[in-house]
Amino acid sequence: MIGQTTHHVSHYSILSDAKAEALSRLVETAIHNGWQPWGAMSTTEQDGAPLYVQAMVKYADRFR
């Protein structure tokens, strides 16, 4: 493992919106701010309406 860098998840956040297009814009903004999607987008219901959800993470070389 010489020369290999290990990154750790340092931050975790869940983004959500009632519209898939709006969630997509939130995810794109987060990506530009150093976040990465964690897993696939999920859908659920909130008060009978669809809710689109995406977990996001930031990585660090070390824990703070």
N, CA, C and O atoms as a GROMACS GRO file, in nm:
protein
  256
    1MET      N    1   0.081  -0.119   0.000
    1MET     CA    2   0.000   0.000   0.000
    1MET      C    3   0.086   0.126   0.000
    1MET      O    4   0.041   0.232   0.043
    2ILE      N    5   0.207   0.114  -0.047
    2ILE     CA    6   0.296   0.228  -0.055
    2ILE      C    7   0.243   0.325  -0.160
    2ILE      O    8   0.207   0.286  -0.271
    3GLY      N    9   0.238   0.453  -0.122
    3GLY     CA   10   0.193   0.555  -0.215
    3GLY      C   11   0.041   0.565  -0.230
    3GLY      O   12  -0.008   0.645  -0.310
    4GLN      N   13  -0.032   0.484  -0.155
    4GLN     CA   14  -0.178   0.486  -0.165
    4GLN      C   15  -0.235   0.573  -0.053
    4GLN      O   16  -0.198   0.556   0.063
    5THR      N   17  -0.323   0.665  -0.087
    5THR     CA   18  -0.384   0.754   0.010
    5THR      C   19  -0.519   0.700   0.052
    5THR      O   20  -0.600   0.659  -0.032
    6THR      N   21  -0.543   0.699   0.181
    6THR     CA   22  -0.673   0.657   0.233
    6THR      C   23  -0.752   0.781   0.271
    6THR      O   24  -0.703   0.865   0.346
    7HIS      N   25  -0.872   0.791   0.221
    7HIS     CA   26  -0.959   0.903   0.254
    7HIS      C   27  -1.070   0.853   0.345
    7HIS      O   28  -1.115   0.740   0.332
    8HIS      N   29  -1.113   0.938   0.435
    8HIS     CA   30  -1.219   0.905   0.529
    8HIS      C   31  -1.336   1.001   0.508
    8HIS      O   32  -1.316   1.118   0.477
    9VAL      N   33  -1.455   0.950   0.526
    9VAL     CA   34  -1.572   1.037   0.522
    9VAL      C   35  -1.564   1.128   0.644
    9VAL      O   36  -1.560   1.081   0.758
   10SER      N   37  -1.561   1.258   0.620
   10SER     CA   38  -1.552   1.355   0.730
   10SER      C   39  -1.683   1.428   0.754
   10SER      O   40  -1.707   1.479   0.864
   11HIS      N   41  -1.768   1.435   0.652
   11HIS     CA   42  -1.897   1.502   0.665
   11HIS      C   43  -2.002   1.421   0.589
   11HIS      O   44  -1.973   1.362   0.485
   12TYR      N   45  -2.124   1.420   0.641
   12TYR     CA   46  -2.235   1.346   0.581
   12TYR      C   47  -2.358   1.435   0.586
   12TYR      O   48  -2.387   1.495   0.689
   13SER      N   49  -2.430   1.442   0.476
   13SER     CA   50  -2.551   1.524   0.469
   13SER      C   51  -2.654   1.455   0.380
   13SER      O   52  -2.618   1.379   0.291
   14ILE      N   53  -2.779   1.482   0.405
   14ILE     CA   54  -2.887   1.428   0.323
   14ILE      C   55  -2.962   1.545   0.260
   14ILE      O   56  -3.015   1.631   0.330
   15LEU      N   57  -2.964   1.548   0.127
   15LEU     CA   58  -3.039   1.650   0.053
   15LEU      C   59  -3.173   1.590   0.011
   15LEU      O   60  -3.181   1.471  -0.019
   16SER      N   61  -3.277   1.673   0.009
   16SER     CA   62  -3.407   1.623  -0.036
   16SER      C   63  -3.489   1.737  -0.095
   16SER      O   64  -3.469   1.854  -0.062
   17ASP      N   65  -3.581   1.699  -0.182
   17ASP     CA   66  -3.674   1.794  -0.242
   17ASP      C   67  -3.794   1.719  -0.297
   17ASP      O   68  -3.784   1.600  -0.327
   18ALA      N   69  -3.903   1.787  -0.311
   18ALA     CA   70  -4.025   1.727  -0.364
   18ALA      C   71  -4.018   1.708  -0.515
   18ALA      O   72  -4.099   1.634  -0.572
   19LYS      N   73  -3.923   1.773  -0.581
   19LYS     CA   74  -3.908   1.762  -0.727
   19LYS      C   75  -3.769   1.709  -0.760
   19LYS      O   76  -3.669   1.758  -0.708
   20ALA      N   77  -3.763   1.610  -0.849
   20ALA     CA   78  -3.636   1.549  -0.887
   20ALA      C   79  -3.542   1.651  -0.950
   20ALA      O   80  -3.422   1.649  -0.924
   21GLU      N   81  -3.596   1.741  -1.032
   21GLU     CA   82  -3.513   1.842  -1.098
   21GLU      C   83  -3.449   1.936  -0.996
   21GLU      O   84  -3.333   1.974  -1.010
   22ALA      N   85  -3.524   1.972  -0.894
   22ALA     CA   86  -3.472   2.061  -0.790
   22ALA      C   87  -3.363   1.989  -0.710
   22ALA      O   88  -3.262   2.049  -0.676
   23LEU      N   89  -3.384   1.862  -0.680
   23LEU     CA   90  -3.282   1.785  -0.609
   23LEU      C   91  -3.155   1.777  -0.694
   23LEU      O   92  -3.045   1.788  -0.641
   24SER      N   93  -3.170   1.759  -0.822
   24SER     CA   94  -3.055   1.752  -0.912
   24SER      C   95  -2.972   1.879  -0.903
   24SER      O   96  -2.850   1.874  -0.899
   25ARG      N   97  -3.038   1.993  -0.899
   25ARG     CA   98  -2.966   2.121  -0.887
   25ARG      C   99  -2.895   2.131  -0.751
   25ARG      O  100  -2.782   2.180  -0.744
   26LEU      N  101  -2.961   2.085  -0.645
   26LEU     CA  102  -2.898   2.085  -0.512
   26LEU      C  103  -2.772   1.997  -0.511
   26LEU      O  104  -2.668   2.035  -0.456
   27VAL      N  105  -2.783   1.880  -0.573
   27VAL     CA  106  -2.669   1.787  -0.578
   27VAL      C  107  -2.556   1.848  -0.660
   27VAL      O  108  -2.440   1.840  -0.619
   28GLU      N  109  -2.587   1.908  -0.774
   28GLU     CA  110  -2.483   1.971  -0.856
   28GLU      C  111  -2.411   2.081  -0.780
   28GLU      O  112  -2.289   2.093  -0.788
   29THR      N  113  -2.486   2.162  -0.707
   29THR     CA  114  -2.425   2.268  -0.626
   29THR      C  115  -2.334   2.209  -0.520
   29THR      O  116  -2.223   2.258  -0.497
   30ALA      N  117  -2.382   2.105  -0.453
   30ALA     CA  118  -2.301   2.040  -0.350
   30ALA      C  119  -2.173   1.982  -0.408
   30ALA      O  120  -2.066   1.992  -0.347
   31ILE      N  121  -2.182   1.920  -0.526
   31ILE     CA  122  -2.063   1.864  -0.591
   31ILE      C  123  -1.960   1.974  -0.617
   31ILE      O  124  -1.841   1.953  -0.596
   32HIS      N  125  -2.006   2.090  -0.663
   32HIS     CA  126  -1.914   2.201  -0.688
   32HIS      C  127  -1.853   2.255  -0.559
   32HIS      O  128  -1.751   2.325  -0.563
   33ASN      N  129  -1.915   2.223  -0.445
   33ASN     CA  130  -1.863   2.266  -0.314
   33ASN      C  131  -1.787   2.154  -0.243
   33ASN      O  132  -1.765   2.162  -0.123
   34GLY      N  133  -1.746   2.051  -0.318
   34GLY     CA  134  -1.660   1.948  -0.262
   34GLY      C  135  -1.730   1.824  -0.208
   34GLY      O  136  -1.664   1.736  -0.154
   35TRP      N  137  -1.862   1.814  -0.223
   35TRP     CA  138  -1.936   1.697  -0.178
   35TRP      C  139  -1.945   1.595  -0.290
   35TRP      O  140  -1.932   1.629  -0.408
   36GLN      N  141  -1.966   1.468  -0.252
   36GLN     CA  142  -1.986   1.361  -0.350
   36GLN      C  143  -2.110   1.282  -0.313
   36GLN      O  144  -2.136   1.259  -0.195
   37PRO      N  145  -2.189   1.240  -0.413
   37PRO     CA  146  -2.306   1.156  -0.383
   37PRO      C  147  -2.259   1.025  -0.318
   37PRO      O  148  -2.154   0.971  -0.353
   38TRP      N  149  -2.337   0.976  -0.225
   38TRP     CA  150  -2.309   0.851  -0.155
   38TRP      C  151  -2.427   0.758  -0.182
   38TRP      O  152  -2.534   0.773  -0.123
   39GLY      N  153  -2.406   0.662  -0.271
   39GLY     CA  154  -2.515   0.572  -0.307
   39GLY      C  155  -2.608   0.635  -0.410
   39GLY      O  156  -2.581   0.742  -0.464
   40ALA      N  157  -2.716   0.566  -0.434
   40ALA     CA  158  -2.813   0.610  -0.535
   40ALA      C  159  -2.918   0.702  -0.474
   40ALA      O  160  -2.942   0.700  -0.353
   41MET      N  161  -2.980   0.782  -0.560
   41MET     CA  162  -3.092   0.863  -0.516
   41MET      C  163  -3.205   0.770  -0.473
   41MET      O  164  -3.226   0.664  -0.533
   42SER      N  165  -3.278   0.810  -0.370
   42SER     CA  166  -3.391   0.732  -0.322
   42SER      C  167  -3.518   0.815  -0.332
   42SER      O  168  -3.513   0.938  -0.336
   43THR      N  169  -3.630   0.747  -0.334
   43THR     CA  170  -3.758   0.817  -0.329
   43THR      C  171  -3.838   0.759  -0.214
   43THR      O  172  -3.829   0.641  -0.182
   44THR      N  173  -3.917   0.844  -0.155
   44THR     CA  174  -4.007   0.805  -0.048
   44THR      C  175  -4.129   0.895  -0.057
   44THR      O  176  -4.140   0.974  -0.151
   45GLU      N  177  -4.218   0.886   0.036
   45GLU     CA  178  -4.334   0.975   0.040
   45GLU      C  179  -4.334   1.053   0.169
   45GLU      O  180  -4.298   1.002   0.275
   46GLN      N  181  -4.377   1.178   0.159
   46GLN     CA  182  -4.395   1.263   0.276
   46GLN      C  183  -4.530   1.330   0.262
   46GLN      O  184  -4.552   1.408   0.169
   47ASP      N  185  -4.620   1.300   0.352
   47ASP     CA  186  -4.757   1.352   0.348
   47ASP      C  187  -4.825   1.317   0.215
   47ASP      O  188  -4.899   1.398   0.159
   48GLY      N  189  -4.799   1.197   0.164
   48GLY     CA  190  -4.862   1.149   0.042
   48GLY      C  191  -4.800   1.198  -0.087
   48GLY      O  192  -4.846   1.162  -0.196
   49ALA      N  193  -4.697   1.281  -0.079
   49ALA     CA  194  -4.631   1.335  -0.198
   49ALA      C  195  -4.490   1.274  -0.210
   49ALA      O  196  -4.430   1.239  -0.108
   50PRO      N  197  -4.439   1.260  -0.332
   50PRO     CA  198  -4.304   1.204  -0.347
   50PRO      C  199  -4.198   1.296  -0.288
   50PRO      O  200  -4.211   1.419  -0.291
   51LEU      N  201  -4.094   1.234  -0.235
   51LEU     CA  202  -3.979   1.308  -0.184
   51LEU      C  203  -3.854   1.239  -0.237
   51LEU      O  204  -3.836   1.119  -0.217
   52TYR      N  205  -3.769   1.314  -0.305
   52TYR     CA  206  -3.646   1.262  -0.363
   52TYR      C  207  -3.531   1.294  -0.268
   52TYR      O  208  -3.519   1.407  -0.219
   53VAL      N  209  -3.446   1.194  -0.242
   53VAL     CA  210  -3.345   1.205  -0.138
   53VAL      C  211  -3.210   1.157  -0.190
   53VAL      O  212  -3.202   1.055  -0.259
   54GLN      N  213  -3.103   1.230  -0.155
   54GLN     CA  214  -2.968   1.189  -0.192
   54GLN      C  215  -2.873   1.214  -0.076
   54GLN      O  216  -2.864   1.326  -0.026
   55ALA      N  217  -2.803   1.110  -0.033
   55ALA     CA  218  -2.699   1.126   0.069
   55ALA      C  219  -2.574   1.181   0.000
   55ALA      O  220  -2.542   1.144  -0.113
   56MET      N  221  -2.503   1.268   0.071
   56MET     CA  222  -2.381   1.331   0.020
   56MET      C  223  -2.273   1.321   0.127
   56MET      O  224  -2.302   1.327   0.246
   57VAL      N  225  -2.146   1.306   0.083
   57VAL     CA  226  -2.034   1.300   0.176
   57VAL      C  227  -1.921   1.390   0.130
   57VAL      O  228  -1.908   1.422   0.011
   58LYS      N  229  -1.839   1.429   0.225
   58LYS     CA  230  -1.711   1.494   0.198
   58LYS      C  231  -1.604   1.405   0.255
   58LYS      O  232  -1.624   1.342   0.359
   59TYR      N  233  -1.491   1.398   0.186
   59TYR     CA  234  -1.379   1.316   0.230
   59TYR      C  235  -1.266   1.402   0.284
   59TYR      O  236  -1.250   1.518   0.245
   60ALA      N  237  -1.188   1.345   0.375
   60ALA     CA  238  -1.068   1.409   0.427
   60ALA      C  239  -0.960   1.302   0.442
   60ALA      O  240  -0.990   1.183   0.453
   61ASP      N  241  -0.835   1.347   0.441
   61ASP     CA  242  -0.725   1.254   0.461
   61ASP      C  243  -0.718   1.206   0.606
   61ASP      O  244  -0.670   1.096   0.634
   62ARG      N  245  -0.766   1.290   0.697
   62ARG     CA  246  -0.764   1.257   0.840
   62ARG      C  247  -0.891   1.307   0.906
   62ARG      O  248  -0.957   1.398   0.855
   63PHE      N  249  -0.924   1.246   1.017
   63PHE     CA  250  -1.037   1.295   1.097
   63PHE      C  251  -0.993   1.419   1.174
   63PHE      O  252  -0.877   1.429   1.216
   64ARG      N  253  -1.084   1.511   1.191
   64ARG     CA  254  -1.052   1.632   1.267
   64ARG      C  255  -1.105   1.620   1.406
   64ARG      O  256  -1.089   1.712   1.487
   0.00000   0.00000   0.00000
